[in-house]
Amino acid sequence: MKKVVWLAFNAKFSHTSLAARYLRQAAAEINIESELLELTINNYIPDILSEIYDHKPDVLGISCYIWNIELVKQVLPLVRKVLPECVIICGGPEVSYEVAEFMTANPAVDFVVRGEGEEAVKELMELVVNQQALDGNRRLTIAPENSGIAWREDTIIHDGQAVTCMDSEAPSVLHLPFAYIDDEMSEIKDKILYYETSRGCPFSCAYCLSCATAGVRFRPLDEVFADLDFFVGHDVRQVKFVDRTFNAKKAHFLPIIQYIKALPDSCRTNFHLEVAVDYLDEETIEVLQSMPKGRVQLEIGVQTTNKDVLKRIARVNHWEDICRNISALQKNGNMHIHTDLIIGLPGEDLASFGRSFNDLYALHTDMLQLGFLKFLKGAAMMKLVAEYDYKYMDIGPYEVLSNNVMDYGQIRWLHIFEQVFELYHNAGRCLKASEYMIQTFFEGNAFEFYSRFTDYWEKLGNHKRAVSAKNLYGYLWAFFRSVAESASGTDRVQQDASYLIMDNLMRYDALTADSGQNRPEFLHWNREKYQEQTAAFWRDQLPSGQGASAVIEGFRFTNWRELNKKYHIEVFDVVVDAPEGTSFLASRPQALLFMYNNRVFNGIIEVDISRKNDR
């Protein structure tokens, strides 16, 4: 029996490959055992080659995506040199189009599986492994009937045709093997596990391949429920659904989220779902609102709020419904909400992107991801290249370089903008301090704030080097000083007031981000000033009786070292969580208890540490 290995180059170590696991299970259905080899795009090429050689495959299958295709092209010729008899199969969206060109440019590739490969791979495995229908040059001597296989015959390349896994008698049903097995779960349960309950998409966005096949197919609900039980039973950290529009069909998705909601309280698994939020109805929103905290997180692709741009990419957004539904989903603070914008869409210049950014930023979701338009083989965007004078990368990830309304200089600058926004806002750093600056100095214009900060960042050359998390606070403080001094001029009272507020807000931000591990020395920490009061709080010696035992359920004092790992009390000069419209300076001092669990920020409690002689 020939040895079959499915190779995946993941983008990060924390990721797993769903495609490679599908192919492993598809081969198992015809009694062919195979192995997985998961590496990352950050591995050193000689180490990659050594890993492959160590497995000594007779057949090597590789999943090809935009994030790994250039690496695949570099590795394949090396594999052919050290394993000359190995049969090499490529599959995935990066090789399912322009197949003849790919196989001509990469002679080490013997076969390409086009489209959805689960069925085509089984037929190919029968030919290559069981029947051994190969000549001395690893070419098929029996032409496969399945059109999902592309192969070579002397100098001729038979490029076949992309196929879809579809039941002719039940075209809306998705029949696939479950991708995971018990034996691997202990090694991968703390990574991101990918899973799908449907394939296809009801929408036809020009930049996407998910609508390339007609209709949407759904995995039977009883199979979905059994799969969810498998994940929960193995204590998986996160399951990321790759359904392109999870809420495409209410009769399918509503029972799933109801099942997820009803999972035991002991379930730690987080389920990531990508939804068209404007299509959620009141019943669905109520179920999501009542989810246990952290049970689900939602990804919402808005892409742009410019109506003309939306028409050009064949997308419909119902903006009022998006705003209303996101606000409703945020009501109970029980889920992480992630929104997306795309940079470089046809006709969206920098000013239009800034408006889209401000529109989405104003919703205050947990993350606002900025992506750059990619030109995928087979996507409708390819038809718009000439009309909008697009220039894009010829190699993966095929990102936009310029178009008729945005030159490369602006695209390059937006990459730096995205870097700054990712380091601060999306990483949860300096959120209150940034918002204070936006409202106080930039009239509520978040895009203008981050644009000015990006210019400052680039001028320092920070975009060319790694910046530690601790130093990020100093850079924002220096930028704040330049803005505040410019705004207040010679008014020292106004400057001092701004400095006081910013100092307090940055102390709060530092204690809530990065597990409270970064406490910049330039800020005015109040630890020594209130040392006696905080000590009395921890020893339950406050006259008010509101000591640690009364505030923290099950608290028992052990020693100061252990206590400082889990808790920190900071006394602020102003109420740092003052309601909107409240003057910081008119508010009272505020003592907050910050709690950490295994170095992870776990919540805040306002405490009273005053003593009689303090009043």
C-alpha positions in Angstrom: 0.0 0.0 0.0 1.3 3.4 -0.9 1.8 6.0 1.8 -0.4 9.1 1.4 0.3 12.4 3.2 -1.9 15.5 3.1 0.2 18.6 3.6 -1.2 21.9 4.8 0.7 25.2 5.2 -1.4 27.2 7.7 -1.1 30.9 8.1 -0.4 30.6 11.9 0.5 27.9 14.3 -2.9 28.4 16.1 -4.7 27.5 12.9 -5.7 24.0 11.6 -6.5 22.8 8.1 -10.1 21.7 7.4 -9.4 20.8 3.8 -6.6 18.4 4.6 -8.8 16.7 7.2 -11.7 16.3 4.8 -9.3 14.6 2.3 -8.0 12.3 5.0 -11.5 11.2 5.8 -12.6 10.9 2.2 -9.7 8.5 1.6 -10.6 6.6 4.7 -14.1 6.0 3.2 -12.4 3.8 0.5 -10.1 2.1 3.1 -7.0 4.2 2.3 -5.1 5.3 5.4 -3.4 8.6 5.2 -1.5 11.1 7.4 -1.6 14.8 8.0 1.4 17.1 8.0 0.6 20.6 9.2 3.2 23.3 8.9 3.0 27.1 8.7 4.1 29.6 6.1 6.6 30.9 8.7 8.6 27.6 8.7 12.1 27.7 7.2 12.1 26.0 3.7 14.9 23.6 4.4 13.0 22.5 7.6 9.8 22.1 5.6 11.7 19.8 3.1 13.2 17.8 5.9 9.7 17.3 7.5 8.2 16.1 4.2 11.2 13.8 3.6 10.9 12.4 7.1 7.3 11.2 6.2 8.5 9.6 2.9 5.2 9.9 1.1 4.4 7.9 -2.1 1.6 10.4 -2.6 1.6 14.0 -1.4 -1.5 16.1 -1.5 -1.2 19.9 -0.9 -4.0 22.4 -0.2 -3.3 25.7 -2.0 -4.6 29.1 -0.8 -3.7 32.7 -1.4 -1.7 32.8 1.9 0.5 29.8 1.0 0.7 29.5 -2.8 4.0 31.2 -3.3 5.6 28.9 -0.6 4.0 25.9 -2.3 5.6 26.9 -5.6 9.0 27.1 -4.0 8.8 23.8 -2.1 7.4 21.6 -4.9 10.6 21.5 -7.1 12.6 20.6 -4.0 10.3 17.7 -3.1 10.7 16.4 -6.6 14.5 16.4 -6.2 14.6 14.5 -2.9 11.5 12.3 -3.6 11.6 11.7 -7.4 9.0 8.9 -7.3 6.4 10.8 -5.2 3.1 11.5 -6.8 2.3 15.2 -6.2 -1.3 16.4 -6.1 -2.4 20.0 -5.6 -5.9 21.2 -4.9 -7.8 24.3 -3.5 -9.0 27.6 -4.8 -5.6 28.8 -5.9 -5.2 26.0 -8.5 -8.8 25.4 -9.5 -8.6 28.1 -12.1 -6.1 28.6 -14.9 -5.1 25.0 -14.3 -3.1 24.4 -17.5 -1.0 27.5 -16.8 -0.3 26.4 -13.2 0.7 22.8 -14.3 2.9 24.1 -17.1 4.7 26.5 -14.8 5.1 23.9 -12.1 6.2 20.6 -13.8 6.6 18.9 -10.4 2.8 18.7 -10.1 1.3 15.5 -11.4 -2.4 16.1 -10.7 -4.7 19.0 -9.8 -8.0 18.4 -8.1 -10.4 21.2 -9.1 -13.2 22.6 -7.1 -14.6 20.7 -4.1 -12.2 17.7 -3.9 -13.8 15.2 -1.5 -15.3 13.0 -4.3 -12.6 13.6 -6.9 -9.9 12.7 -4.5 -11.5 9.3 -3.8 -11.5 8.5 -7.5 -7.9 9.7 -7.9 -6.8 7.6 -4.9 -8.5 4.5 -6.4 -6.4 5.1 -9.6 -3.1 6.0 -8.0 -3.1 4.0 -4.9 -5.3 0.9 -5.4 -5.1 0.3 -9.1 -1.6 1.8 -9.5 -2.6 3.0 -13.0 0.6 5.0 -13.6 3.3 4.6 -16.1 7.0 5.1 -15.3 6.7 8.8 -15.5 3.9 9.0 -12.9 1.3 9.8 -15.6 -2.2 8.2 -15.6 -2.5 5.5 -18.2 -6.3 5.4 -17.6 -8.1 8.7 -18.1 -10.2 9.4 -15.1 -13.9 9.8 -15.7 -14.3 12.4 -12.9 -13.9 15.8 -14.5 -12.6 17.3 -11.3 -9.1 15.8 -12.0 -6.6 17.5 -14.2 -3.6 15.4 -15.4 -0.8 15.2 -17.8 -0.4 13.0 -20.9 3.0 13.5 -22.4 3.1 17.2 -23.3 -0.7 17.6 -23.1 -2.5 18.8 -20.0 -6.0 17.7 -19.5 -7.4 20.4 -17.3 -10.8 18.8 -16.5 -13.5 20.9 -14.9 -14.2 22.2 -11.3 -16.8 20.0 -9.6 -19.2 20.5 -6.7 -20.1 17.9 -4.1 -23.9 17.7 -4.7 -26.5 15.0 -4.3 -28.5 14.9 -7.5 -31.6 13.7 -5.6 -31.3 16.3 -2.8 -29.3 19.2 -4.3 -29.7 21.4 -1.2 -28.1 18.8 1.2 -24.4 18.7 1.9 -23.0 15.2 2.4 -19.5 15.3 3.8 -17.5 13.2 6.2 -16.8 14.8 9.6 -13.3 16.1 9.4 -11.9 15.4 12.9 -11.0 12.2 14.8 -10.6 11.5 18.5 -6.9 10.6 18.3 -5.8 14.1 17.3 -8.0 16.2 19.6 -5.7 16.4 22.6 -3.1 18.1 20.4 -5.3 20.6 18.6 -8.1 21.4 21.1 -6.5 24.7 22.0 -6.1 25.8 18.4 -8.8 27.3 16.1 -10.8 24.4 14.6 -12.6 25.1 11.3 -16.0 23.7 10.6 -18.8 24.2 8.1 -22.5 23.5 8.1 -23.2 24.8 4.6 -21.4 25.6 1.3 -22.2 28.3 -1.2 -23.7 31.7 -0.6 -27.0 33.4 -1.5 -25.2 36.6 -2.4 -23.0 37.4 -5.4 -20.3 39.9 -4.2 -17.8 40.5 -6.9 -14.7 40.1 -4.8 -15.7 36.6 -3.4 -15.6 33.0 -4.7 -18.3 31.6 -2.4 -21.0 32.3 -5.0 -19.1 30.5 -7.8 -21.3 27.5 -7.3 -25.1 27.7 -7.7 -27.2 27.6 -4.6 -26.4 26.8 -0.9 -26.2 23.3 0.4 -26.8 22.5 4.1 -25.4 19.7 6.4 -28.3 17.8 8.0 -29.1 19.2 11.5 -28.7 15.8 13.3 -25.2 15.6 12.0 -24.4 19.2 13.0 -25.6 18.6 16.5 -23.5 15.4 16.8 -20.5 17.4 15.5 -21.0 20.1 18.1 -21.2 17.5 20.9 -17.9 16.2 19.6 -16.2 19.6 19.9 -17.6 20.3 23.3 -16.8 16.8 24.6 -13.2 17.4 23.6 -13.1 20.8 25.4 -12.2 22.6 22.2 -11.3 26.3 22.7 -12.8 27.8 19.5 -14.8 26.4 16.6 -14.8 28.8 13.6 -17.6 28.2 11.2 -16.6 28.8 7.6 -20.1 29.1 6.3 -19.9 32.2 4.1 -23.3 33.4 5.3 -24.3 31.4 8.4 -27.8 32.8 8.5 -28.6 32.1 4.9 -31.6 29.9 5.9 -33.4 30.3 9.1 -34.7 26.8 9.3 -31.1 25.7 9.4 -29.2 28.3 11.5 -31.8 29.0 14.2 -31.9 25.4 15.5 -28.1 25.5 15.6 -27.8 28.6 17.7 -30.5 27.3 20.0 -28.6 24.1 20.4 -25.4 26.1 21.1 -27.2 28.2 23.7 -28.5 25.0 25.5 -25.0 23.5 25.8 -23.9 22.8 29.4 -22.7 25.7 31.5 -19.3 23.9 31.8 -18.8 24.3 28.0 -15.8 26.6 27.3 -16.0 26.3 23.5 -16.5 29.6 21.6 -18.3 29.4 18.3 -17.4 32.0 15.7 -20.1 32.7 13.1 -20.1 35.0 10.0 -23.5 36.5 9.5 -25.3 39.0 7.3 -26.5 41.0 10.4 -29.1 43.0 8.5 -31.0 39.8 7.8 -31.4 38.7 11.4 -34.9 38.9 12.7 -36.2 39.7 16.2 -36.5 36.0 17.2 -32.9 35.3 16.2 -31.6 38.4 18.0 -33.3 37.4 21.2 -31.6 34.0 21.1 -28.2 35.6 20.6 -28.9 38.1 23.3 -29.5 35.3 25.8 -26.4 33.3 25.0 -24.0 32.6 27.9 -21.2 35.2 27.9 -18.4 34.2 25.4 -20.3 31.3 23.9 -20.5 32.9 20.4 -18.8 35.7 18.5 -20.1 37.2 15.3 -18.2 38.4 12.3 -20.1 41.0 10.2 -18.8 41.9 6.7 -20.0 45.5 5.9 -17.1 46.2 3.5 -18.3 49.8 2.7 -21.2 52.1 3.4 -20.9 53.9 0.0 -24.1 52.9 -1.9 -22.6 53.5 -5.3 -19.6 51.3 -4.5 -21.9 48.6 -3.2 -23.7 48.6 -6.5 -20.4 48.1 -8.4 -19.6 45.0 -6.3 -23.1 43.6 -6.6 -23.7 43.8 -2.9 -26.7 45.1 -0.9 -26.4 46.5 2.6 -29.4 47.7 4.6 -27.5 50.2 6.7 -30.3 51.1 9.1 -30.9 47.4 9.8 -27.2 46.9 10.3 -27.0 49.7 12.9 -30.2 48.6 14.7 -29.3 44.9 14.9 -25.7 45.5 16.0 -26.9 47.8 18.7 -29.4 45.1 19.9 -26.7 42.4 19.9 -24.4 44.6 22.0 -27.1 45.2 24.6 -26.1 42.5 27.0 -22.4 42.5 26.4 -22.3 38.8 26.1 -20.5 38.4 22.8 -17.6 39.7 20.8 -18.6 41.4 17.6 -16.2 41.8 14.7 -16.9 44.0 11.7 -15.0 44.2 8.4 -14.2 46.9 5.8 -12.4 46.4 2.5 -9.9 48.9 1.2 -9.6 49.5 -2.6 -13.1 48.8 -3.7 -14.1 50.2 -7.2 -14.7 53.9 -7.0 -14.0 54.3 -3.3 -11.4 57.0 -2.8 -9.7 58.0 0.4 -12.5 60.4 1.4 -15.2 57.8 0.8 -13.2 55.2 2.8 -12.9 57.6 5.6 -16.7 58.0 5.7 -17.2 54.3 5.7 -14.6 53.9 8.5 -16.3 56.6 10.6 -19.7 55.0 10.0 -18.6 51.6 11.2 -16.3 52.9 14.0 -19.3 54.8 15.5 -21.0 51.4 16.1 -18.1 50.6 18.7 -17.9 47.0 17.9 -15.1 45.0 19.6 -13.0 44.8 16.4 -13.1 46.6 13.1 -10.9 44.7 10.7 -9.4 46.5 7.7 -8.7 44.2 4.7 -7.3 45.0 1.3 -9.1 44.0 -1.8 -7.7 40.8 -3.4 -8.1 39.7 -7.0 -9.0 36.0 -6.8 -8.9 33.8 -9.8 -12.5 33.1 -10.9 -14.0 36.1 -9.0 -16.1 38.7 -10.8 -13.7 41.4 -9.7 -11.4 40.3 -12.5 -13.9 41.8 -15.0 -13.6 45.2 -13.4 -9.8 45.4 -13.6 -9.7 47.4 -16.9 -12.6 49.7 -16.1 -11.1 50.9 -12.8 -7.5 50.7 -13.9 -6.5 48.3 -11.2 -3.0 47.3 -10.5 -2.5 44.4 -8.2 0.1 41.9 -7.0 0.9 39.2 -9.5 1.8 36.8 -6.7 -0.3 35.8 -3.6 -2.1 37.3 -1.9 -2.9 39.3 -5.1 -3.7 42.5 -3.2 -4.6 45.8 -4.7 -1.8 48.2 -5.4 -3.7 51.1 -7.0 -6.8 52.0 -9.1 -8.2 55.0 -10.8 -9.1 56.9 -7.6 -6.4 55.7 -5.2 -2.7 55.6 -6.1 -0.1 53.3 -4.6 1.1 56.0 -2.2 -2.3 56.1 -0.6 -2.6 52.3 -0.5 0.8 52.1 1.1 -0.2 54.8 3.7 -3.4 52.8 4.5 -1.3 49.8 5.3 0.5 51.9 7.9 -2.9 53.2 9.1 -4.2 49.6 9.4 -1.0 48.7 11.4 -1.6 51.5 13.9 -5.3 50.7 14.2 -4.6 47.1 14.8 -1.9 47.8 17.5 -4.2 50.1 19.4 -8.0 49.7 18.8 -8.2 46.1 17.7 -5.7 45.0 20.3 -7.9 46.7 22.9 -5.2 49.2 23.9 -5.8 52.8 24.9 -9.5 52.7 24.0 -10.7 55.3 26.5 -7.7 57.5 25.9 -8.1 57.4 22.1 -11.9 58.1 22.4 -11.2 61.1 24.6 -8.8 62.5 22.0 -11.3 61.8 19.2 -14.1 63.6 21.0 -12.0 66.4 22.5 -9.6 67.3 19.7 -11.0 65.8 16.5 -14.7 66.7 16.8 -15.7 63.0 16.9 -13.9 62.2 13.6 -12.1 58.9 14.3 -10.7 58.6 10.8 -9.0 62.0 11.2 -7.6 61.0 14.6 -6.1 57.8 13.3 -4.9 59.6 10.1 -3.0 62.2 12.1 -1.6 59.5 14.4 -0.5 57.4 11.4 1.4 60.4 10.0 3.1 60.8 13.3 3.9 57.1 13.5 5.3 57.1 10.0 7.4 60.2 10.7 9.1 58.3 13.6 9.8 55.3 11.3 7.7 53.0 13.6 6.2 51.3 10.6 9.7 49.9 9.8 10.3 48.2 13.2 8.7 46.1 15.9 7.3 48.2 18.8 6.8 46.6 22.2 3.4 46.7 23.8 4.7 48.7 26.7 6.1 51.4 24.4 2.8 51.9 22.6 1.6 53.9 25.6 4.5 56.3 25.3 4.0 57.0 21.6 0.3 57.8 22.1 1.2 60.0 25.1 3.7 62.0 23.0 1.2 62.3 20.2 -1.4 63.5 22.7 1.0 66.2 24.0 1.6 67.6 20.6 -2.1 67.7 19.8 -3.1 69.2 23.2 -0.4 71.9 23.2 -1.4 72.9 19.7 -5.1 73.0 20.7 -4.8 74.9 23.9 -1.9 77.2 22.9 -0.9 79.2 26.0 -3.9 78.2 28.1 -2.1 76.3 30.9 -5.3 75.6 32.8 -6.8 73.8 29.8 -3.6 71.9 29.1 -3.3 70.8 32.7 -6.9 69.6 32.7 -6.3 67.6 29.5 -3.1 66.1 30.9 -4.9 65.0 34.2 -7.8 63.4 32.3 -5.5 61.6 29.8 -3.2 60.3 32.6 -6.2 58.8 34.4 -7.7 57.3 31.2 -4.3 55.8 30.2 -3.9 54.2 33.6 -7.3 52.6 33.2 -6.5 51.4 29.7 -3.1 50.0 30.8 -4.9 47.9 33.5 -7.5 46.5 31.2 -5.2 45.7 28.2 -2.4 43.2 28.0 -3.6 41.5 31.2 -2.5 44.6 33.1 1.2 43.6 32.7 2.2 47.0 31.1 2.2 49.9 33.5 4.1 52.8 32.0 6.3 54.6 34.5 5.5 58.1 33.2 1.9 57.8 34.4 1.0 58.9 37.9 0.1 55.6 39.7 -1.5 56.1 43.1 -0.3 52.9 44.8 1.9 54.6 47.5 -0.6 57.5 48.1 -3.4 55.0 49.0 -1.3 52.2 50.4 -2.8 52.3 53.9 -6.4 52.3 52.6 -5.8 49.4 50.2 -4.1 47.4 52.8 -7.0 47.9 55.1 -9.4 46.8 52.3 -7.5 43.5 51.8 -7.4 42.8 55.5 -11.1 43.6 56.0 -10.3 46.5 58.3 -12.3 49.3 56.7 -14.9 50.9 59.0 -17.4 50.7 56.2 -17.2 46.9 56.3 -16.8 46.9 52.5 -13.5 45.0 52.6 -12.3 42.3 50.2 -14.4 39.5 51.7 -17.6 41.5 51.2 -16.7 42.4 47.6 -15.1 39.3 46.2 -17.0 36.0 46.6 -14.9 33.4 48.3 -11.9 35.7 48.9 -9.3 34.6 51.5 -6.1 36.5 52.1 -3.0 34.4 51.6 0.0 36.5 50.9 0.8 39.8 49.1 2.6 38.1 46.2 -0.4 35.9 45.2 -2.8 38.8 45.8 -0.9 41.1 43.4 -1.0 38.5 40.7 -4.8 38.5 40.8 -5.9 41.9 41.8 -5.0 45.6 41.6 -6.7 48.6 43.2 -6.2 51.9 41.4 -7.6 55.2 42.7 -8.4 57.6 39.9 -8.6 61.4 40.3 -11.8 61.4 38.2 -14.6 59.0 37.4 -13.0 57.2 34.4 -16.3 55.6 33.3 -18.3 58.8 33.5 -21.6 58.8 31.5 -21.5 60.6 28.2 -21.8 64.3 28.6 -20.4 64.3 32.2 -17.5 66.6 32.9 -14.5 64.6 34.0 -13.3 67.4 36.2 -16.6 67.8 38.0 -16.6 64.1 39.0 -15.3 62.6 42.2 -12.3 60.3 42.7 -13.0 56.7 41.9 -11.4 53.5 43.3 -11.6 50.5 41.0 -10.6 46.9 41.7 -9.1 45.2 38.6 -9.2 41.4 38.6 -7.1 38.9 36.6 -7.4 35.1 36.2 -4.3 33.3 35.0 -2.9 36.6 33.8 -6.1 37.4 31.8 -8.2 40.5 32.6 -11.4 39.3 34.2 -13.4 42.3 35.3 -13.7 45.5 37.3 -15.5 46.3 40.6 -15.9 49.8 42.0 -14.8 49.8 45.7 -14.9 52.2 48.6 -11.6 52.2 50.4 -12.2 55.4 52.4 -11.5 55.5 56.2 -13.1 57.8 58.7 -10.1 60.1 58.8 -10.2 60.3 55.0 -13.6 62.0 54.9 
